[in-house]
Amino acid sequence: RLLSLPTVWDCGRKDQLDWKSLVKLSRPGWWLVHVWLYLAPTGQKYHLLSTLSFWLGLAYVLFPLNLLVYGLNDYTDVELDAKNERKGNFMYGAKCSSEQLKELPRMIVILNVVPIFVLA
């Protein structure tokens, strides 16, 4: 239970998180901006594109790191987000209930700590 993550893409329930909601929480509609921010410091060092660490780092920046940033924001703004008409999509994030988000901090830790150890 401590290290468990969702097991289905879309469970259709308002009392638990699924992968679809986790991905929405990470705002994939903005991932292109984050790709640019990740690439900017490479300074035309094209040889980095052929390294595994480059691609693992990019994958980390796009999902777990964005889930940390945007997920914690949504975790603290549940009531405000419930009234936000822009929520509920891949651009502005999932519209989740308090019940769904109660396990979010634990999932954020799991999805960020493991990649950090891999990339370190």
Backbone as ProteinMPNN parsed JSONL, in Angstrom:
{"seq_chain_A": "RLLSLPTVWDCGRKDQLDWKSLVKLSRPGWWLVHVWLYLAPTGQKYHLLSTLSFWLGLAYVLFPLNLLVYGLNDYTDVELDAKNERKGNFMYGAKCSSEQLKELPRMIVILNVVPIFVLA", "coords_chain_A": {"N_chain_A": [[0.837, -1.207, 0.0], [1.943, 1.249, 0.764], [3.801, 1.856, -1.262], [2.214, 1.765, -3.463], [0.745, 2.465, -6.65], [-1.592, 3.871, -9.039], [-3.498, 1.431, -10.895], [-4.91, 1.372, -13.213], [-5.789, 3.075, -16.3], [-8.103, 4.739, -16.56], [-10.297, 4.865, -14.127], [-12.803, 5.829, -13.595], [-13.89, 6.669, -11.205], [-14.714, 8.851, -8.481], [-13.392, 8.819, -6.131], [-10.837, 7.874, -6.114], [-7.514, 8.076, -7.449], [-6.455, 7.749, -10.836], [-4.309, 6.765, -13.588], [-4.843, 8.465, -15.741], [-5.817, 10.808, -14.538], [-3.535, 11.506, -13.035], [-1.715, 12.08, -15.098], [-3.08, 14.211, -16.325], [-2.949, 16.036, -14.194], [-0.275, 16.729, -14.344], [-0.175, 18.501, -16.418], [0.124, 18.066, -19.425], [-0.366, 19.583, -21.701], [1.294, 21.714, -21.558], [3.785, 20.686, -21.824], [5.506, 21.024, -24.041], [6.599, 23.55, -23.677], [8.14, 23.014, -21.43], [9.923, 21.188, -22.48], [11.428, 22.872, -24.099], [12.553, 24.529, -22.094], [14.116, 22.627, -20.835], [15.898, 21.976, -22.874], [17.22, 24.38, -23.408], [19.549, 25.029, -21.689], [21.44, 23.285, -22.762], [22.933, 24.314, -24.813], [23.5, 23.953, -27.661], [24.859, 21.542, -27.669], [24.875, 18.972, -29.227], [25.605, 16.314, -29.019], [24.628, 15.395, -26.657], [22.082, 14.488, -27.161], [22.319, 11.854, -27.835], [22.646, 10.442, -25.532], [21.66, 8.332, -22.848], [21.094, 9.394, -20.338], [20.289, 12.003, -20.932], [17.758, 11.619, -22.172], [16.367, 10.234, -20.179], [16.379, 12.212, -18.236], [14.842, 14.166, -19.536], [12.37, 12.825, -19.699], [11.853, 12.668, -16.962], [11.59, 15.407, -16.279], [9.317, 16.079, -17.738], [7.13, 14.48, -16.74], [7.213, 13.379, -13.814], [8.374, 15.621, -12.42], [6.77, 17.804, -13.247], [4.366, 16.843, -12.238], [4.899, 17.03, -9.533], [5.138, 19.867, -9.185], [2.695, 21.001, -10.322], [0.813, 19.238, -9.285], [0.979, 19.517, -6.479], [0.105, 22.126, -6.326], [-2.569, 21.83, -7.191], [-3.428, 20.155, -5.177], [-3.586, 21.839, -3.003], [-5.496, 23.623, -3.833], [-8.14, 22.62, -4.098], [-10.907, 23.313, -3.657], [-11.108, 25.766, -5.007], [-10.366, 24.981, -7.607], [-12.499, 23.303, -8.209], [-14.476, 25.006, -9.01], [-13.46, 26.103, -11.249], [-13.791, 26.499, -14.592], [-12.003, 25.909, -16.591], [-10.6, 23.7, -15.808], [-10.077, 20.094, -15.863], [-8.983, 18.957, -18.09], [-6.269, 18.141, -20.395], [-4.684, 20.358, -20.648], [-5.036, 22.322, -18.596], [-5.173, 20.823, -16.317], [-6.416, 18.173, -14.161], [-9.724, 17.865, -12.798], [-10.173, 17.209, -9.72], [-11.474, 15.484, -6.827], [-11.353, 16.096, -3.253], [-11.123, 13.675, -1.984], [-9.973, 12.061, -3.983], [-7.48, 13.279, -4.188], [-6.211, 12.832, -1.78], [-4.258, 10.852, -1.605], [-2.323, 11.83, -3.242], [0.134, 13.333, -2.476], [1.783, 11.215, -1.504], [2.034, 9.635, -3.799], [3.344, 11.438, -5.463], [5.807, 11.633, -4.159], [6.78, 8.981, -4.485], [6.921, 8.847, -7.314], [8.846, 10.747, -7.824], [11.133, 10.337, -6.204], [12.255, 7.822, -6.931], [13.059, 8.217, -9.726], [14.966, 10.261, -9.265], [16.979, 8.914, -7.835], [17.759, 7.127, -9.837], [18.736, 8.864, -11.785], [20.797, 10.106, -10.455]], "CA_chain_A": [[0.0, 0.0, 0.0], [2.785, 2.43, 0.872], [4.44, 2.133, -2.547], [1.281, 1.469, -4.556], [0.354, 3.489, -7.618], [-2.788, 3.433, -9.754], [-3.311, 0.249, -11.743], [-5.687, 1.514, -14.449], [-5.73, 4.394, -16.934], [-9.303, 5.522, -16.235], [-11.158, 4.031, -13.278], [-14.139, 6.394, -13.6], [-14.36, 6.899, -9.837], [-14.396, 10.166, -7.903], [-12.774, 8.65, -4.817], [-9.457, 7.411, -6.232], [-6.761, 8.569, -8.609], [-6.029, 6.815, -11.859], [-3.202, 7.322, -14.367], [-5.329, 9.57, -16.572], [-5.837, 12.004, -13.686], [-2.152, 11.888, -12.722], [-1.144, 12.722, -16.283], [-3.727, 15.523, -16.445], [-2.401, 16.906, -13.153], [1.055, 17.181, -14.756], [-0.397, 19.495, -17.476], [0.862, 17.76, -20.66], [-0.548, 20.641, -22.687], [2.411, 22.659, -21.413], [5.053, 19.963, -21.882], [6.393, 21.573, -25.069], [7.322, 24.653, -23.028], [9.134, 22.426, -20.532], [10.973, 20.626, -23.339], [12.274, 24.006, -24.462], [13.321, 24.921, -20.904], [15.095, 21.573, -20.6], [16.897, 22.034, -23.936], [17.927, 25.667, -23.447], [20.905, 25.028, -21.122], [22.379, 22.38, -23.436], [23.812, 25.17, -25.61], [23.872, 23.351, -28.938], [25.715, 20.36, -27.466], [24.02, 17.966, -29.832], [26.01, 14.964, -28.625], [23.802, 14.993, -25.51], [20.892, 13.808, -27.663], [22.584, 10.423, -27.982], [22.908, 9.84, -24.228], [20.497, 7.844, -22.115], [20.781, 10.306, -19.231], [19.541, 13.127, -21.488], [16.37, 11.216, -22.411], [15.759, 9.957, -18.871], [16.158, 13.526, -17.619], [13.7, 14.798, -20.203], [11.16, 12.128, -19.234], [11.629, 13.086, -15.57], [11.118, 16.796, -16.275], [7.97, 16.178, -18.293], [6.042, 13.929, -15.933], [7.269, 13.454, -12.351], [8.64, 16.966, -11.914], [5.551, 18.589, -13.45], [3.375, 16.353, -11.279], [5.265, 17.639, -8.249], [4.811, 21.295, -9.192], [1.28, 21.269, -10.553], [0.013, 18.394, -8.396], [0.899, 20.152, -5.158], [-0.763, 23.289, -6.487], [-3.95, 21.357, -7.216], [-3.709, 19.572, -3.863], [-3.938, 22.923, -2.082], [-6.554, 24.457, -4.422], [-9.243, 21.742, -4.498], [-12.187, 24.03, -3.721], [-11.017, 26.758, -6.074], [-10.351, 24.261, -8.881], [-13.825, 22.727, -8.459], [-15.285, 26.044, -9.654], [-12.737, 26.568, -12.42], [-14.31, 25.87, -15.81], [-10.905, 25.464, -17.458], [-10.055, 22.436, -15.293], [-10.661, 18.856, -16.346], [-8.414, 18.593, -19.394], [-4.823, 17.932, -20.391], [-4.001, 21.651, -20.688], [-5.105, 23.03, -17.32], [-5.165, 19.902, -15.2], [-7.601, 17.403, -13.802], [-10.635, 18.394, -11.783], [-10.234, 16.085, -8.788], [-12.094, 15.691, -5.522], [-10.441, 15.986, -2.102], [-10.939, 12.24, -1.752], [-9.005, 11.581, -4.97], [-6.16, 13.882, -3.985], [-5.617, 12.545, -0.469], [-3.07, 10.009, -1.799], [-1.425, 12.469, -4.213], [1.507, 13.59, -2.004], [2.532, 9.956, -1.438], [2.351, 9.243, -5.176], [4.35, 12.387, -5.946], [7.09, 11.22, -3.582], [7.207, 7.752, -5.171], [7.25, 9.112, -8.717], [9.996, 11.643, -7.921], [12.325, 9.807, -5.524], [12.865, 6.755, -7.718], [13.843, 8.779, -10.835], [16.132, 11.012, -8.771], [18.026, 7.936, -7.568], [18.22, 6.592, -11.123], [19.488, 9.91, -12.5], [21.933, 10.609, -9.633]], "C_chain_A": [[0.866, 1.249, 0.0], [3.39, 2.822, -0.48], [3.504, 1.898, -3.734], [0.973, 2.711, -5.385], [-0.917, 3.015, -8.31], [-2.491, 2.252, -10.68], [-4.067, 0.34, -13.057], [-5.553, 2.935, -14.988], [-6.899, 5.265, -16.485], [-10.264, 4.655, -15.43], [-12.584, 4.567, -13.22], [-14.719, 6.67, -12.229], [-13.906, 8.258, -9.333], [-13.728, 10.055, -6.538], [-11.365, 8.072, -4.896], [-8.826, 7.939, -7.51], [-6.467, 7.432, -9.573], [-4.903, 7.491, -12.648], [-3.634, 8.512, -15.219], [-5.347, 10.865, -15.762], [-4.43, 12.458, -13.33], [-1.499, 12.6, -13.902], [-1.771, 14.104, -16.476], [-3.178, 16.508, -15.42], [-1.034, 17.466, -13.542], [1.023, 18.152, -15.93], [0.375, 19.202, -18.765], [0.675, 18.783, -21.77], [0.574, 21.671, -22.655], [3.772, 21.98, -21.54], [6.008, 20.522, -22.918], [7.216, 22.741, -24.51], [8.435, 24.092, -22.149], [10.247, 21.724, -21.311], [11.952, 21.735, -23.716], [13.146, 24.432, -23.279], [14.394, 23.887, -20.566], [16.233, 21.642, -21.618], [17.767, 23.293, -23.876], [19.333, 25.618, -22.851], [21.904, 24.116, -21.842], [23.302, 23.125, -24.392], [24.348, 24.543, -26.87], [24.875, 22.205, -28.793], [24.914, 19.138, -27.92], [24.392, 16.538, -29.471], [25.189, 14.464, -27.43], [22.557, 14.225, -25.947], [21.09, 12.301, -27.803], [22.867, 9.738, -26.642], [21.595, 9.432, -23.542], [20.109, 8.816, -21.0], [20.008, 11.541, -19.715], [18.062, 12.779, -21.603], [15.664, 10.86, -21.108], [15.459, 11.262, -18.136], [14.972, 14.241, -18.234], [12.389, 14.148, -19.753], [10.827, 12.531, -17.799], [11.047, 14.495, -15.502], [9.669, 16.878, -16.744], [6.879, 15.612, -17.389], [6.249, 14.054, -14.421], [7.491, 14.862, -11.802], [7.43, 17.875, -12.093], [4.436, 18.14, -12.511], [3.651, 16.932, -9.896], [4.792, 19.087, -8.185], [3.31, 21.531, -9.28], [0.372, 20.445, -9.631], [-0.122, 18.995, -7.013], [0.051, 21.416, -5.207], [-2.232, 22.866, -6.445], [-4.366, 20.759, -5.878], [-4.163, 20.656, -2.878], [-5.114, 23.766, -2.58], [-7.802, 23.666, -4.813], [-10.55, 22.507, -4.65], [-12.204, 25.064, -4.831], [-11.084, 26.084, -7.446], [-11.716, 23.666, -9.221], [-14.729, 23.714, -9.194], [-14.668, 26.545, -10.963], [-13.191, 25.803, -13.665], [-13.211, 25.366, -16.737], [-10.334, 24.112, -17.024], [-10.764, 21.24, -15.915], [-10.149, 18.44, -17.708], [-6.901, 18.478, -19.29], [-4.029, 19.237, -20.442], [-3.929, 22.288, -19.305], [-5.241, 22.119, -16.116], [-6.5, 19.242, -14.927], [-8.454, 18.159, -12.795], [-10.904, 17.232, -10.832], [-10.925, 16.48, -7.49], [-11.019, 15.612, -4.427], [-10.119, 14.528, -1.822], [-9.917, 11.659, -2.725], [-7.593, 12.053, -4.628], [-5.512, 13.533, -2.653], [-4.354, 11.689, -0.578], [-2.025, 10.66, -2.709], [-0.029, 12.747, -3.664], [2.366, 12.325, -1.934], [2.944, 9.509, -2.841], [3.404, 10.161, -5.781], [5.726, 12.001, -5.428], [7.618, 9.989, -4.308], [7.7, 8.062, -6.577], [8.411, 10.078, -8.892], [11.254, 11.063, -7.3], [13.02, 8.742, -6.363], [13.656, 7.316, -8.91], [15.07, 9.579, -10.384], [17.279, 10.067, -8.459], [18.597, 7.349, -8.85], [19.119, 7.599, -11.824], [20.733, 10.384, -11.742], [23.237, 9.926, -9.959]], "O_chain_A": [[0.552, 2.214, -0.697], [3.476, 4.009, -0.796], [3.954, 1.838, -4.878], [0.948, 3.836, -4.886], [-1.282, 1.848, -8.173], [-1.376, 2.101, -11.179], [-3.895, -0.511, -13.929], [-5.248, 3.871, -14.249], [-6.699, 6.408, -16.075], [-10.963, 3.81, -15.988], [-13.494, 3.834, -12.834], [-15.924, 6.884, -12.101], [-12.844, 8.752, -9.714], [-13.519, 11.061, -5.86], [-10.753, 7.805, -3.862], [-9.501, 8.208, -8.503], [-6.257, 6.292, -9.161], [-4.583, 8.654, -12.403], [-2.87, 9.461, -15.395], [-4.931, 11.91, -16.262], [-4.15, 13.657, -13.322], [-0.811, 13.605, -13.724], [-1.059, 15.068, -16.762], [-2.964, 17.679, -15.734], [-0.673, 18.562, -13.114], [2.076, 18.587, -16.396], [1.208, 20.015, -19.167], [1.487, 18.84, -22.693], [0.774, 22.411, -23.618], [4.803, 22.633, -21.381], [7.22, 20.499, -22.7], [8.393, 22.891, -24.84], [9.543, 24.629, -22.124], [11.388, 21.673, -20.852], [13.166, 21.545, -23.653], [14.342, 24.669, -23.444], [15.462, 24.241, -20.066], [17.391, 21.399, -21.278], [18.935, 23.254, -24.262], [20.255, 26.139, -23.479], [23.099, 24.173, -21.553], [24.36, 22.606, -24.745], [25.552, 24.6, -27.121], [25.652, 21.94, -29.71], [24.362, 18.388, -27.113], [23.565, 15.636, -29.607], [25.07, 13.258, -27.216], [22.034, 13.406, -25.192], [20.114, 11.555, -27.882], [23.282, 8.579, -26.617], [20.573, 10.109, -23.656], [18.924, 9.033, -20.749], [19.164, 12.065, -18.987], [17.206, 13.556, -21.179], [14.48, 11.155, -20.95], [14.417, 11.4, -17.496], [14.181, 14.859, -17.522], [11.416, 14.842, -19.461], [9.659, 12.713, -17.458], [10.108, 14.743, -14.745], [8.884, 17.658, -16.207], [5.806, 16.205, -17.282], [5.499, 14.796, -13.787], [6.859, 15.25, -10.82], [7.095, 18.64, -11.188], [3.649, 18.962, -12.041], [2.719, 17.283, -9.172], [4.121, 19.483, -7.232], [2.725, 22.182, -8.415], [-0.704, 20.9, -9.244], [-1.208, 18.989, -6.433], [-0.64, 21.742, -4.242], [-3.039, 23.476, -5.744], [-5.531, 20.849, -5.491], [-5.02, 20.413, -2.028], [-5.672, 24.55, -1.811], [-8.462, 24.025, -5.788], [-11.232, 22.368, -5.665], [-13.211, 25.219, -5.522], [-11.78, 26.562, -8.342], [-12.056, 23.537, -10.397], [-15.64, 23.309, -9.915], [-15.287, 27.32, -11.692], [-12.988, 24.593, -13.764], [-13.453, 24.497, -17.574], [-9.651, 23.453, -17.808], [-11.881, 21.345, -16.42], [-10.797, 17.662, -18.408], [-6.324, 18.692, -18.224], [-2.807, 19.212, -20.292], [-2.864, 22.746, -18.891], [-5.411, 22.603, -14.997], [-7.553, 19.682, -15.389], [-7.953, 18.989, -12.036], [-11.751, 16.38, -11.1], [-10.955, 17.65, -7.11], [-9.916, 15.119, -4.662], [-8.991, 14.185, -1.469], [-9.081, 10.846, -2.329], [-6.629, 11.3, -4.768], [-4.362, 13.907, -2.42], [-3.47, 11.791, 0.272], [-0.954, 10.092, -2.921], [0.943, 12.417, -4.345], [3.55, 12.363, -2.27], [4.071, 9.058, -3.047], [4.265, 9.704, -6.533], [6.704, 12.037, -6.174], [8.783, 9.958, -4.704], [8.764, 7.599, -6.986], [8.92, 10.221, -10.004], [12.347, 11.28, -7.823], [14.244, 8.758, -6.492], [14.812, 6.937, -9.098], [16.099, 9.566, -11.059], [18.43, 10.367, -8.776], [19.8, 7.101, -8.934], [20.146, 7.229, -12.393], [21.621, 10.998, -12.333], [24.265, 10.239, -9.358]]}, "name": "protein", "num_of_chains": 1, "seq": "RLLSLPTVWDCGRKDQLDWKSLVKLSRPGWWLVHVWLYLAPTGQKYHLLSTLSFWLGLAYVLFPLNLLVYGLNDYTDVELDAKNERKGNFMYGAKCSSEQLKELPRMIVILNVVPIFVLA"}
